[in-house]
């Protein structure tokens, strides 16, 4: 079967998109700056060296930098980031921990970051989220509650020092013994 760019999202992810890559949603000196680092691993347990991750998030007050939102996001906060994975499948973003945001049916969502994963062999992006450890709101978040309790840990970053979090993307469970990251239908 012949595949074209309209049938798969990779490995053409970097062509014509270089200007859109941004790993710093805030400066490293910004108040509340954090780093989220991780690795993308395929179903065989191998690193994915040609992937791309995009994130979209609110600022620490729960405001998205969106002109349709009547509120104003934190100065210098970008809200959107895109990074390529390196040869070992690693990635990192510098951002701020988001605040709680409105959710479906008037419920409040726990602080989270929305993530899209693009890589070779995918026909469409994979959508997931990053939540933060120790958040009381995780227990009532309407989206996180849709995920079976045993699988929620794949969405929660691990504290890795001061202002640093580790969060890995596992594309498929396999012999490597790691649980597949939860992905959402979009």
C-alpha positions in Angstrom: 0.0 0.0 0.0 1.3 3.5 -0.9 1.2 6.0 2.0 1.1 9.8 1.4 1.4 12.7 3.7 -2.4 12.9 3.9 -2.5 9.3 5.2 0.0 9.4 8.0 1.4 12.0 10.4 5.0 11.0 10.1 7.9 11.0 9.5 7.4 14.4 7.9 6.7 16.2 11.2 9.5 18.6 11.0 9.2 19.8 7.4 7.9 23.4 7.3 7.2 23.5 11.0 10.5 24.7 12.4 9.1 28.1 13.3 6.4 26.6 15.4 8.7 24.7 17.7 8.9 26.2 21.2 10.0 24.4 24.4 9.7 27.4 26.7 6.2 28.6 27.4 7.7 31.0 30.0 11.3 32.1 30.7 13.2 29.9 33.1 13.4 32.8 35.5 9.6 33.3 35.6 7.8 33.0 39.0 6.6 29.4 39.3 8.5 28.1 36.3 8.7 24.3 36.1 10.2 21.8 33.8 8.4 18.7 32.5 10.7 16.2 31.0 10.1 12.7 29.7 10.6 10.1 27.0 8.4 8.6 24.3 8.6 4.8 24.1 7.0 2.6 21.5 5.3 -0.8 21.9 8.7 -2.6 21.8 10.1 -0.5 24.6 12.3 1.5 22.2 12.7 5.3 22.3 10.8 7.2 19.6 13.5 9.5 18.0 11.2 11.2 15.5 8.1 12.2 17.5 6.6 15.5 18.2 4.7 16.6 21.3 2.4 19.6 21.5 1.0 21.0 24.7 -1.8 23.5 25.4 -2.5 24.8 28.9 -3.9 27.5 31.1 -1.7 29.8 33.2 -1.4 29.4 37.0 -4.7 31.3 37.5 -6.5 28.9 35.1 -6.6 31.4 32.2 -5.9 30.3 28.6 -4.1 32.8 26.4 -7.0 32.9 24.0 -8.4 36.1 22.5 -11.9 34.6 23.0 -11.4 34.4 26.7 -12.3 37.8 28.2 -9.6 37.3 30.9 -5.9 38.1 30.4 -3.3 35.4 30.8 -0.1 36.0 32.8 2.3 38.3 31.0 4.9 36.4 29.0 3.0 33.2 29.2 2.5 31.4 25.8 0.2 28.6 26.6 1.2 26.5 23.6 4.4 24.6 23.0 5.8 22.1 20.5 9.0 20.0 20.8 10.6 17.2 18.9 11.9 14.1 20.6 15.7 13.6 20.5 17.5 10.4 19.4 16.6 8.8 22.8 12.9 9.8 22.6 13.4 12.5 25.2 11.7 15.9 25.4 11.3 18.8 27.9 9.2 21.8 28.3 9.7 24.9 30.5 6.3 26.2 31.6 4.3 27.0 34.7 2.0 24.7 36.7 -1.5 25.5 35.4 -4.4 26.4 37.7 -7.8 24.7 37.8 -10.1 25.4 34.8 -13.8 25.1 34.2 -14.9 21.7 33.0 -18.0 20.0 31.6 -21.3 20.6 33.3 -20.0 23.3 35.6 -17.4 21.1 37.3 -13.9 22.3 37.9 -11.0 20.4 36.3 -7.8 19.7 38.2 -4.7 21.5 37.0 -3.6 19.7 33.8 -1.8 20.1 30.5 -3.3 18.8 27.3 -0.9 16.9 25.1 -0.9 15.8 21.5 1.6 13.1 20.4 2.6 12.7 16.7 5.0 10.0 15.5 5.7 7.6 12.7 3.0 5.2 11.8 0.1 7.2 13.3 -2.8 8.1 11.1 -3.9 10.8 13.6 -2.5 12.3 16.7 -2.8 10.8 20.2 -4.4 13.0 22.7 -3.7 12.7 26.4 -3.1 14.9 29.5 -0.6 15.5 32.2 -1.9 15.9 35.8 0.2 16.8 38.8 0.8 14.7 42.0 -0.8 15.6 45.3 -3.6 17.7 43.8 -6.8 17.2 45.8 -8.8 18.2 42.7 -7.5 15.0 41.0 -10.0 13.1 43.0 -13.0 15.0 41.5 -11.7 15.9 38.1 -14.5 14.9 35.6 -12.1 13.8 32.9 -9.6 11.9 35.2 -12.6 10.1 36.8 -13.4 8.6 33.4 -10.1 6.7 33.5 -10.1 3.4 35.5 -8.3 4.0 38.8 -5.6 1.5 38.0 -4.6 3.4 34.8 -4.7 7.0 36.2 -1.0 6.9 37.2 0.0 7.0 33.5 -1.4 10.6 33.4 0.1 11.9 36.6 3.6 13.3 36.4 6.2 12.4 39.1 7.9 15.1 41.1 11.6 14.9 40.2 13.2 17.5 42.4 12.2 21.1 43.0 10.2 22.6 40.2 10.8 19.5 38.0 8.5 16.7 36.8 9.0 13.5 34.9 6.2 12.2 32.6 6.8 9.5 30.0 4.6 8.6 27.1 4.3 4.8 26.5 2.6 4.2 23.2 1.8 0.6 23.8 2.2 -1.8 26.7 4.5 -4.7 25.9 7.2 -7.0 27.2 9.1 -3.9 28.5 6.6 -4.0 31.5 5.5 -0.4 31.4 1.8 0.5 31.3 0.5 2.2 28.2 -0.3 5.9 28.6 -4.0 6.6 28.6 -5.1 8.3 25.3 -8.5 10.0 24.7 -10.7 9.8 21.7 -10.9 13.3 20.1 
